[in-house]
């Protein structure tokens, strides 16, 4: 009998793929139910089952939970277009879908529910984003709905489902080969490779970036290690200037950085010059830290995208 049954939503997404990759490397006995809508992911081995389900259908979710009775749930699904997600009203819809999912999971004996929060829940004027000290003052609807979702889930859990542990991961900045094309690293690669001009923020802006493979590993480690309520950050411990990011990617494609126009882009939301993410709580709870492999990962990212372009 399989003791650990993991339900993964958003399985075909950018983060979901990294979670599946991390799961596939483990030797634990588990069954993973990978939820998708549209096109399933690739077959890996008999520990993984792809199941199509529309998470906006509460009755379908409840029926699925009754049938599968998963012990763990990693909830990543949050279907909002990359260009619109900061202020889209779809963010509000996902509060309803996520609460219904949690209720169905807990109703059928679910033990550990891990929800994907965001560092956008914090007041970004702080130089260090920490779970205990940084105020939760989101600047966007996206950040506000993530903050509100945790608050609702926490109240529901404490009042009705004390047996279910609620883990809340406030996720930072990550990049990877399968990220949306509208994301920074993809846009930078395209500009460097095609030599098309790209306006970006000032070169000294700093952001804590890590490869998404480390995020997948972090989420899986938390899922297997933690069985008590906990809010924790997941992000890179080191920050890198935009100039450093551009130059590292340029090294990967062996091109100069002349197409990049610094200071010519104004972001849709007010962003700080620099901030860091406190990872102390996660590291103490899980006994693992995200390695600082940014340079190697960024070069490999650019080289892999370049190789794929050549093959196509």
N, C-alpha and C positions, 0 to 999 in steps of 0.2 A: 504494500500500500504506500502511495506517495504521500508523505507528511506535509510537504510544502507545495501549495498550488498557488501560482502567481498569476494574477490578472493584470495585464499591461494594456492601458489605453494609449492611443497615439502611437501605436507600435510601428507604423510606417513613416512616422515623422523623423525629423532631424535628430532629436534627442532619443526618441524611441529606438532608432537604429543602433545608437551607441549602447543603450541598455541591453538590447538583444545580443550584441557582440560581446559585452562583458559577461552576460549570463552563459553564453555558449562556451566560454572558457572555463567555467567552474565545473568541479567534479561532484558537486552536491546532487543529491537525489531530489528532483523537483519536476513539476509540470508547469509549463508556461502557456497561458492562454493569451494570444496576441490579438488584440481587437483592432479591426480596421474597417474602413468604409470605402468602397470602390475597388481597389486592386490590392490583393494580399502581398506580403513580402515573400522572400525566397524560402524554400524548405531547408532547414538546417539539420535537425535530427528528430527522433521521435519524442523528445522532451518538449518540443514546440508545436503548438496547434494554432492555426490561424482561423479566427472566427469573425465573420462580418456582423456588425451590430451598429445601429444608429443610436448614439448616446443621447440624442435629443428625444428619444422615445422611452419614457420612464417605464412603461409596462414591459417593453422589450428588455430593458436592463434588469428589471426585477425577475423576469423569467429566466434570463441568462444566469443570474446569481443563484437562483433556486436550483438550476440544473448543474452548474459547475461547483458551487460552494467553495470558492477560493479562500485560502487562509490569508493571503497577502494581496494587496492591490497597489500598483504603482500608476497613479493617475497623471498622465502627461497631456492628454488631449485638450486642445484649446484652439479651435479652428478660427483664427482671425487673420486676414490677409496681411503680409509683412508691411505693406505701405500704409495700412490703415490701423494697425493694431493699437496704437497709443490711445486713440479716442473713439474707436468703433463701438457702436451699441451692441455688437455681437458679444463683447466682453460680458455684458449683463446677462445675456442668455446663458452663458457658460456657468454662471453662478447656479442657476436653476438646475442645469444638467448635472453639475458636479455634486450638488447636495442630494439629488435623487440617486445618483450612483453610490454615494457614501451610505445612504440609508439602506439601499438594497444590499450592499456588501455587508454592513453590520447586522442587518436583520437575519442574515443567513450564516451567522457565526464567524464573520471575518475577524481576524486577529490584529493585523497591522495594515493601516491605510497610509500610504505615502503620497502626499499631494505636492505638485510642483508650484511653488510660490516664485517670487521674483525679488531681486534687489530693488526693483522699481517701487516696492512698498515703502522704502525708506525715504527720509529727507535727504536728498542728494547734496545738500549744502555741507553735510558732515564730511570730514576728511577720512574717517574710518567708519565703515558700516558694520556695526556690531549688534547682535541680537538683544543685548540688555540695555545698551546706552543710547543707541541711535533712535530718534523719534520716528514713528511711522506717519509720515506726512507725504503721501504720494502726490506727484505733480501731474499724473495722467489718469485717465479713466481705467486704463489697463492696470496700473499699479493699485488703484483704489479697489477694483473688483477682486484682485488677488488678496489684498488685505482683508476685505470684507468676507471673502469666501472662507478664509481661515477662521475668522471670528465666528461665523455661522456654524462651521463644522465643529469647532471647539465647544460651542454651547450645545449643539445637538448630541455630540459625543458624551459630554458630562451629564446631560440630563437623561438621555435614553440608552446610550450604548457604552457604559463604562468599561466593558470587556474589550473594546476595540482601541488599540493604541493609535494615536494620530501623530504622524510625523509630517513636518512641514519644512520643505527644502527651499530656501530662498536662493534661487539660481542666478549666477552672475553671467559674465561674458564668455562665450565659447565659440569656436570656429571649427569647421571641418569640411571635408570634400562634398558632402551632400547637403550643405546648408542652402537656404533659398538664395537665388541669384541677386536679390535686392540687398542682401546683407553686406556689411563693409568689406570683408575679406574677399568675397566673390567679385564685388565691384572693383576693388583694387587690382585683383588679378586680371580681370578683363581689360582694364585700362592699360596695365603694363604690357600685356600680351598683344593687344590690338593697336596700341599706341594712340588710342583715343583719349582726349583730355578728360580729366575728372576733377571737379572741384570738391575739396574736402575741408575739414576743419583745420585750425592752426597746427603746425607740426609738433608743438610742445604739449598738446593735449595728451594726457596719459590715461590708459585703461588697463585693468587687470584681465588679460586674456589667457585662455588655455585651450588646448585641443579638446573636442567633445568626447574623445575616447576616455579622457579622465573623468568627465562628468558621468558617463555611463558606469564606470567602475565605482565611482563614489556613491551613486544611487543604489547600486546592487549591494555594496558593502553595508550601507545603512539599512537596507531592507532585511538582510540576513542577521545583522548584529543587534538591532534595536527592537525592543518590545515595550517600551514606555514612551509616553508622549514627549515630543521634543521638537523645538524649532531650531533650525541650524542653517547657516550659510554654506553654499558650495560655490567656490570660485577660485581663481588663481591667487596665489599669495604675493605675486610680484606684478608690478605695473610696468607698462611699456609705452613710450611716446609714440605718437602717430608716425613720426619720422622713422623710428626704429622698426615699426611694423612694415612700413612701405619698403624700406631698404632690405629687410629680411626677405620679403616676398619677391622683390626685384632680383635678389641673389638666386632664388629658386628658378626664375624664368630666364635668368642671365640677360636682363635688360636694364637700361638706366631708368631713373625715376622722373624724367622730364615731363611725361604726360600728367603727372600729379600736380594740381594747382592748390597749394596750401592757402587756407583762409578764405576760400571762395564759396564755402558752403555754410548755410545757416540751418541748423537742425530744427525739426518741427516742435521740439520741446526744449526748454532750458536745461542745459547740461553743465555739470561742474568741470573745472579745469582738470582736476585730479581727485581720485579717491581710491581707497584700498578696502578690501573685504576681509573682515576678521574671520579666520577659519578655526580658531582655537576650540570652540565648542564641538564642532564636527570631529576634529582630530582627536580630541580627548575621548569622545563617545565611541568612535569607530576604531581608533588606533591606527590610523593611516592618514597620509597627507598627499595632496596632489603634487606630483613631482614637477620641478621647474624645467620643462623640456621645450619651452616655447620656440627657441631658435630652430632646433631640429624639426619640430612639428610644422612650423610655418613654412620652412623650405620644402619639406616633403609635401605639404599641402599644395604649394604652387607647382611643384614638379609633377604631382599626380594629375592635377587639372590640365597641365600642359600636355601630358601623355595622352589623356583622354581626348583632348582636342585634336591631336595628331591622328589618333586611331579613327575618329569620326570622319 
